[in-house]
């Protein structure tokens, strides 16, 4: 079984700002320093009606 990492709070805040710029998922993953699948899981898990929520 593979284990995956979740983002820490600082990375979530950074991701929130990057989402507002319209940057691609790949570019955001590189900027934050996480794998693309980690980023896409995070965005899917915390998506609300108004977009990404950093919680």
N, C-alpha and C positions, 0 to 999 in steps of 0.2 A: 504494500500500500504506500502510495506517495503522500508525502506531507507537503503542504504549501504554506507560504507565509502570508500574513495579512499586513496591511499598512499600519504604521504607527501614526499617531495623531498629527505630527508635523507633516508627514507625507500626505495625509488626507487634506489638510489645509492648503498645501501646495497644489494638490490635484484639483481642488475646488477652484482655485484661481486660474489654473491652466484650462479647465473646462470652459470658463467664461471667455477665453480668447479664441476658442474654436479650433484649437490645435488637434492634430490627428492622434489616435490612440497610441500608435507606434512612437510618435515624437514625445508624447506625455510620458510613456513608460521609460524611454531613454532619459528624459529629464529628471524623473524621480528616482531612477535607478532600480526598477523592478521589471520582472518579465511581463510581456504583453498579456499573458493569460491572467496573471495576478491583477493587473490593472482592469481588465475587462470584467473579472469577477467582482471586484470592488465597485465598479460603476453599476453593474447589474444589481448588486445587493443593496445599494443605497440610492437608488433612483426614485425620485418622487415626482409629483406632478409638475413641479417647477425645475426639474433637472436634478443634478447630483447634490446630495446632502452630505456634508463632511461629518455630521453628528456632533 
